[in-house]
């Protein structure tokens, strides 16, 4: 193990612990559930921008995406930039209307919002189960990414790194709740920006300059410089599928959507849209370009996902490598803590309290359950991540697509179509989720499109047809539990 690399990482983990303690001390009076899972809806513009960006940018963006850019060249860098409008879409489409409804109904989770809109317990059970299943896959990817980083960059065995990394996240998320999560996200966003600049500059310098790096890529394979990439993998249908999957479909991601009900005021939203979009541009371009140009420095890697951690220890001095190690670790941690809290909220608020509503005022029990379930989920994910695949980006996209296929239309149509009802939402969920699971498991691509495209189209059609057989829910003034 390299102690010069590990030392800055240990300091970083201590800072995370300190922020979590600070978050606990800053907890406000009022409902425990609203504080633990939403931070009492108090986020300002900068924190909102950083938390929604870092929640969206994950191991796939810092490990899997650059790994794909290493394999497919500059065409994948261009492909990755379709994600730039993601923050604007999430806050712009959901944003204010979502937050207003959440406050009216005292909603703590995404499923609270769906129940307030559709008044259907069956829909909530289907949504909760879908969310938990998809989150298991998504969070497992993040755990794998963190352990691989420690293994490649710091020389820590994969199993040991998984225990250190997973245990740290489970503890600080369970202990500090949403407030600790978003405070750490703000710090992690800054770390990610600094680390991205540092690594990209070092890679270009190590390759002998930008023009030399590009020439080396051409010498390895001229297709690395083409928009289609080697084997012409980036086709027009692949590009359009990717736009739907990682840009438009992001509106339907529960852990991103819940950020839209936890900010302070409209000024925070406007500031977050601008800041968040700038941060996404810098991180996406910087990390994917580093991965693509990294092939000029390391032309013979057999596992593409190892390009970023290998570049760290190749082009950076040990202390700087240790500082940069915190950047992808930050990306991974911020995504896991958001998903972990959302999964915990689903189990407690959407399932447990729906069965036992009399426990709503028992804050001592809820506090114990929240921390225990969050920590237990973290430990279960350690087990799931024990035997990882070679390229995690595909597993991450699989989980992303599943969430989008289930939640996108019930969310968007529920907000903007007054006649939308539970029958339509349930039908859309079942058809969208079922179609995606079928196509993805059999690796079927209709007309070359990723399964998310036909799944969302069929889900929309099923929603519209199912809506003909239901009645619009009656509006309510009081929050429902």
Secondary structure, DSSP 8 states (H G I E B T S, - for coil): --HHHHHHHHHHHHHHHHHHHHHHHT--SS-HHHHHHHGGG-B-HHHHHHHHHHHHS-HIIIIIHHHHHHHHTHHHHHHHGGGTTHHHHIIIIIHHHHHHHHHHTT--SHHHHHHHHH--HHHHHHHHHHHHHHHHHHHHHHHHHHHHHHHHHH---HHHHHHHHHHHHHHHHHHHHHHHHHHHHHHHHHHHHHHHHHHHHHHHHHHTSHHHHHHHHHHH-GGGGSTT-GGG---HHHHHHHHHHHTGGGGG-HHHHGGGGSBS-HHHHHHHHHHHHHHHHHHHHHHHHHHHHHHHH-TT-SSGGGHHHHHHHHHS-HHHHHHHHHHHHHHHHHHHHHHHHHHHHIIIIIIIHHH-GGGTT-HHHHHHHHHHHHHHHHHHHHHHTSS--S-HHHHHHHHHHHHHHHHHHHHHHHHH-TT--HHHHHHHHHHHHHHHHHHHHTT--GGG--HHHHHHHHHHHHHHHHHTTS------SS---
